Amino acid sequence: MRKEEKMNQWSNFSKGFFKENAVFTLLLGMCPTLGVTSSASNGLGMGLATTFVLVMSNLVIALIKNLIPDKVRIPAFIVVIATFVTIVEMTMQAYVPALFDSLGLFIPLIVVNCLVLGRAEAFASKNNLVSSIIDGLGMGLGFAMALTILGSVRELLGSGKLFGIVIYPEDYGMLVFVLAPGAFIALGYLIAFINRVKKTA
Amino acid sequence: MAKTESTLKNMVLTLLVITGVAGASLGSMYELTKEPIAAAKLAKQQAAIKEVVPEFNNNPGEEVYEAQSKEGFTLKFFPAKKDNQLVGTAIETMTNTGFGGDVKIMVGLKPDGSIINYQVLEHKETPGLGTKMDVWFKTDKDNQSIVGKNPAKNNLTVSKDGGEVDAITAATISSRAFLDAVRVAYETYNQNNPAVEKGGKDESVE
């Protein structure tokens, strides 16, 4: 019994990375995915910020889910999410100004990331506290992983760097990968690749 | 625990409580981070001043003065002095013609008006394109660099507009905005320091 529960929580956590990965499988949260991933570190930063918001909002919503009348649940969820996003924004600005400089513009957009609202609506409002936190953590880290992979690909092809470390001279980079169309192209190929792997696995 | 029913009273009450709690927690968070945010901004400003002027031993932050530009922007001037001799002025300048709105930079001018160095403070340009301005205009390659140039003698606009500076690849608008901010700084500096004359006597252009 105990063991079974443990197994369930493990699959609850790990589903976010592969089976139900927000970016590669569910295609949720495309706006930040395409917008911030011009470099690997931006992708990682955005992913971790989203993870924090996701875990906290899942936690709070799992706690108060019975108190919220059904008809006003969406505005209630949004207020909770927006609060945590603003907290992240202020904390980042105060303690990691360098990261805030490159991500600042996109942080408020976490509010409208359908991944966060989607998990609140589809999972946290129906499950208990522990499962909700684990779900938020798994989904968030899966999202961070996807963004980091996409960011690395774009940074490497576009500007010849990886996490800011020069791999080859920038002049040989394909500029299009830094631009918005490159985001779509890279994401498309990554999804195709992941689907292929999933089929054979 | 039973699910709360969707009556009007319940709905109004729940939303009221939730927004109230959210507002209160944000308020206290704001109080908590206000000082670190201000400190981080100040540290950035100090670092930027150090970056754009030669070595000094006064406190430019204390001798700061403000001036309005023609365009109505308020510019901050930080005079850097060594042994009471003006060695350069760090100017916090801005423009609103950026691709994403305002662009704020700190540019250091020698007393004769030539550019020592610059530092980008705030902008909302496209990541990977316009954001390259932080190093582009001080990289000594082709006609990219504006370091050592004097706006009185050099036409500091992008080559597309007939100037002599190479714009950032695929970010001409951001480049124009950047150079515009430099121009605003130089013009306002001249207006407020009529003694400083164009070109100057000392040929310190490197």
Boltz contact constraints between the chains, C-beta under 6 A:
constraints:
  - contact:
      token1: [A, 38]
      token2: [B, 127]
      max_distance: 6.0
  - contact:
      token1: [A, 38]
      token2: [B, 128]
      max_distance: 6.0
  - contact:
      token1: [A, 66]
      token2: [B, 1]
      max_distance: 6.0
  - contact:
      token1: [A, 66]
      token2: [B, 3]
      max_distance: 6.0
  - contact:
      token1: [A, 67]
      token2: [B, 4]
      max_distance: 6.0
  - contact:
      token1: [A, 68]
      token2: [B, 14]
      max_distance: 6.0
  - contact:
      token1: [A, 69]
      token2: [B, 4]
      max_distance: 6.0
  - contact:
      token1: [A, 69]
      token2: [B, 6]
      max_distance: 6.0
  - contact:
      token1: [A, 69]
      token2: [B, 10]
      max_distance: 6.0
  - contact:
      token1: [A, 69]
      token2: [B, 11]
      max_distance: 6.0
  - contact:
      token1: [A, 69]
      token2: [B, 14]
      max_distance: 6.0
  - contact:
      token1: [A, 70]
      token2: [B, 6]
      max_distance: 6.0
  - contact:
      token1: [A, 71]
      token2: [B, 6]
      max_distance: 6.0
  - contact:
      token1: [A, 72]
      token2: [B, 11]
      max_distance: 6.0
  - contact:
      token1: [A, 72]
      token2: [B, 15]
      max_distance: 6.0
  - contact:
      token1: [A, 76]
      token2: [B, 18]
      max_distance: 6.0
  - contact:
      token1: [A, 79]
      token2: [B, 18]
      max_distance: 6.0
  - contact:
      token1: [A, 79]
      token2: [B, 19]
      max_distance: 6.0
  - contact:
      token1: [A, 79]
      token2: [B, 22]
      max_distance: 6.0
  - contact:
      token1: [A, 83]
      token2: [B, 22]
      max_distance: 6.0
  - contact:
      token1: [A, 86]
      token2: [B, 26]
      max_distance: 6.0
  - contact:
      token1: [A, 87]
      token2: [B, 29]
      max_distance: 6.0
  - contact:
      token1: [A, 90]
      token2: [B, 29]
      max_distance: 6.0
  - contact:
      token1: [A, 90]
      token2: [B, 33]
      max_distance: 6.0
  - contact:
      token1: [A, 93]
      token2: [B, 37]
      max_distance: 6.0
  - contact:
      token1: [A, 94]
      token2: [B, 33]
      max_distance: 6.0
  - contact:
      token1: [A, 94]
      token2: [B, 36]
      max_distance: 6.0
  - contact:
      token1: [A, 94]
      token2: [B, 37]
      max_distance: 6.0
  - contact:
      token1: [A, 97]
      token2: [B, 40]
      max_distance: 6.0
  - contact:
      token1: [A, 105]
      token2: [B, 124]
      max_distance: 6.0
  - contact:
      token1: [A, 178]
      token2: [B, 128]
      max_distance: 6.0
